[in-house]
């Protein structure tokens, strides 16, 4: 996760059913951008909250962890059948 900040510290917490219970993961701040690695487990309906030392916070709700598959190609493209 990442985001812009003017604060000197940011912490990230994760909560929710089926989610890893993480409190106070300290983010790294470089060039006015914070980054944090938030490990997850497959599934869940998680809420992730980032809070800075100035009292500002942002949250993302209904986060689900798992595999992401990407598919590409033109609409209607199919491999040709060879007899």
Backbone bond lengths (Angstrom), bond angles and torsions (degrees), N, CA, C in turn:
res aa  C-N    CA-C-N  psi(-1)  N-CA   C-N-CA  omega(-1)  CA-C   N-CA-C  phi
1 X - - - 1.413 - - 1.524 107.86 -
2 X 1.337 115.85 155.02 1.450 119.60 177.31 1.524 110.21 -158.54
3 X 1.306 116.12 165.21 1.452 121.20 177.44 1.509 111.04 -175.67
4 X 1.332 116.27 164.27 1.465 120.00 178.80 1.526 110.84 -77.36
5 X 1.330 116.55 151.75 1.459 120.62 177.56 1.519 110.76 -158.65
6 X 1.321 115.47 153.52 1.461 121.58 169.94 1.526 109.33 -113.67
7 X 1.333 116.85 3.15 1.462 122.76 -179.06 1.523 110.45 -80.31
8 X 1.333 115.33 167.67 1.463 119.72 178.21 1.522 112.28 -96.03
9 X 1.361 118.63 -12.72 1.456 120.51 174.79 1.532 110.31 -152.01
10 X 1.325 114.98 147.34 1.468 123.10 178.09 1.515 107.69 -136.21
11 X 1.334 116.74 136.12 1.463 121.49 174.81 1.526 108.89 -120.90
12 X 1.330 115.19 149.40 1.461 121.66 -177.92 1.521 108.61 -123.01
13 X 1.345 115.97 137.54 1.464 122.03 177.73 1.527 109.09 -128.71
14 X 1.342 116.15 148.58 1.464 122.64 177.96 1.519 107.87 -126.04
15 X 1.332 116.38 136.07 1.461 120.59 176.62 1.520 109.41 -146.32
16 X 1.325 116.05 166.56 1.461 121.70 177.08 1.512 111.63 129.32
17 X 1.322 115.74 161.09 1.469 122.15 -179.71 1.527 110.31 -64.51
18 X 1.301 116.85 130.13 1.460 121.99 178.54 1.517 114.03 74.85
19 X 1.327 117.64 14.10 1.462 121.87 -178.23 1.521 110.26 -110.98
20 X 1.332 116.88 155.96 1.458 118.14 173.75 1.523 109.27 -66.57
21 X 1.302 117.31 136.16 1.463 120.98 178.90 1.522 108.46 -87.74
22 X 1.309 116.49 99.29 1.461 121.71 -179.25 1.513 108.73 -119.63
23 X 1.299 116.53 128.75 1.458 122.05 178.27 1.520 109.04 -126.04
24 X 1.294 116.77 128.95 1.460 120.78 172.07 1.511 116.34 71.03
25 X 1.344 118.42 37.92 1.463 120.26 173.95 1.525 106.77 -70.69
26 X 1.317 116.33 119.81 1.472 121.06 -176.09 1.522 110.02 -79.50
27 X 1.321 115.07 127.58 1.465 121.57 179.07 1.525 110.52 -84.96
28 X 1.313 115.79 154.76 1.455 122.86 172.83 1.524 107.69 -93.04
29 X 1.316 117.22 135.50 1.466 120.88 179.45 1.523 108.94 -115.61
30 X 1.337 114.89 127.48 1.458 121.88 177.72 1.520 108.26 -145.40
31 X 1.311 116.71 127.99 1.464 122.49 175.07 1.541 111.94 55.77
32 X 1.337 116.29 44.07 1.467 124.39 178.55 1.531 113.76 63.17
33 X 1.332 116.30 25.13 1.466 121.58 175.74 1.520 108.55 -131.18
34 X 1.342 117.01 130.13 1.461 120.47 177.09 1.523 109.01 -98.33
35 X 1.327 115.55 146.06 1.466 121.80 175.44 1.523 108.54 -135.55
36 X 1.323 115.74 143.25 1.462 120.97 178.05 1.523 108.94 -146.68
37 X 1.319 115.73 138.34 1.461 121.04 173.77 1.523 107.40 -92.79
38 X 1.316 115.17 121.60 1.468 120.99 -177.95 1.519 107.24 -118.63
39 X 1.347 117.18 101.25 1.457 119.12 -179.16 1.523 110.91 -67.73
40 X 1.302 115.78 149.84 1.463 119.86 179.51 1.508 111.45 -137.33
41 X 1.292 114.72 170.67 1.451 122.12 175.88 1.523 107.20 -120.08
42 X 1.311 117.02 151.38 1.455 122.00 -178.39 1.525 110.68 -56.77
43 X 1.338 116.35 128.60 1.456 121.68 177.37 1.511 112.55 99.45
44 X 1.329 115.02 -163.15 1.457 120.87 175.17 1.513 114.37 93.97
45 X 1.297 114.93 162.39 1.460 124.11 172.00 1.529 104.58 -128.06
46 X 1.316 115.32 83.23 1.464 121.74 -167.54 1.522 112.84 -95.90
47 X 1.328 114.58 156.36 1.455 122.04 169.36 1.526 106.96 -120.49
48 X 1.328 115.79 129.66 1.450 121.92 178.94 1.526 107.41 -114.24
49 X 1.339 116.31 126.85 1.462 121.54 -177.83 1.528 109.01 -123.37
50 X 1.332 116.50 128.54 1.459 122.92 174.14 1.526 107.68 -109.79
51 X 1.339 116.88 129.17 1.455 122.13 -177.98 1.525 109.25 -129.74
52 X 1.341 116.48 134.42 1.464 118.54 178.66 1.526 110.95 -102.16
53 X 1.324 115.44 173.96 1.467 120.34 -176.99 1.528 113.44 -74.33
54 X 1.321 117.55 -3.45 1.461 121.89 176.17 1.528 111.86 -95.41
55 X 1.344 116.67 0.50 1.463 120.88 179.43 1.519 114.55 91.06
56 X 1.325 118.04 1.85 1.462 121.37 176.59 1.524 109.57 -80.70
57 X 1.328 116.30 146.43 1.463 119.18 176.60 1.522 110.25 -144.87
58 X 1.310 114.79 155.61 1.459 122.92 175.37 1.513 107.23 -139.21
59 X 1.331 116.69 144.33 1.467 118.34 179.29 1.515 111.16 -135.01
60 X 1.311 113.41 155.84 1.463 122.86 174.22 1.520 105.37 -125.18
61 X 1.319 116.54 125.56 1.459 119.17 -179.22 1.525 110.80 -113.38
62 X 1.316 114.77 163.06 1.472 123.80 -179.92 1.533 111.63 60.96
63 X 1.325 115.74 43.87 1.465 121.82 177.68 1.525 108.39 -88.10
64 X 1.317 116.61 132.84 1.458 122.30 177.48 1.519 108.16 -120.85
65 X 1.319 116.35 131.63 1.458 122.07 178.39 1.522 109.16 -93.31
66 X 1.319 116.20 148.94 1.463 120.21 175.41 1.514 110.97 158.91
67 X 1.323 115.65 -170.13 1.453 121.97 -179.63 1.526 110.47 -75.44
68 X 1.329 115.45 146.28 1.457 122.03 175.01 1.517 107.24 -122.29
69 X 1.309 115.86 127.36 1.463 121.52 -179.22 1.526 108.78 -112.78
70 X 1.315 115.93 134.17 1.453 121.37 176.34 1.518 108.76 -113.22
71 X 1.317 116.24 138.52 1.467 121.60 176.54 1.516 107.85 -124.59
72 X 1.295 116.59 147.12 1.452 120.31 -179.67 1.515 111.32 -134.21
73 X 1.299 116.33 166.21 1.451 122.11 179.08 1.508 110.50 135.23
74 X 1.315 115.57 165.70 1.457 120.18 178.66 1.519 109.66 -80.05
75 X 1.301 115.52 151.03 1.456 120.16 176.33 1.522 109.08 -61.72
76 X 1.301 116.67 128.15 1.466 120.83 178.36 1.519 113.68 86.97
77 X 1.323 118.71 -0.42 1.463 118.93 179.70 1.521 109.39 -79.87
78 X 1.311 115.45 135.49 1.464 121.55 -179.77 1.527 109.11 -140.74
79 X 1.312 116.29 151.30 1.463 116.60 173.71 1.539 109.42 -69.39
80 X 1.312 115.71 145.88 1.476 119.55 179.75 1.517 109.48 -76.75
81 X 1.320 114.92 140.04 1.464 120.94 176.54 1.524 108.71 -79.52
82 X 1.311 115.13 132.60 1.465 120.32 178.61 1.524 107.71 -112.17
83 X 1.349 115.45 124.89 1.469 119.85 -178.60 1.485 110.56 -99.75
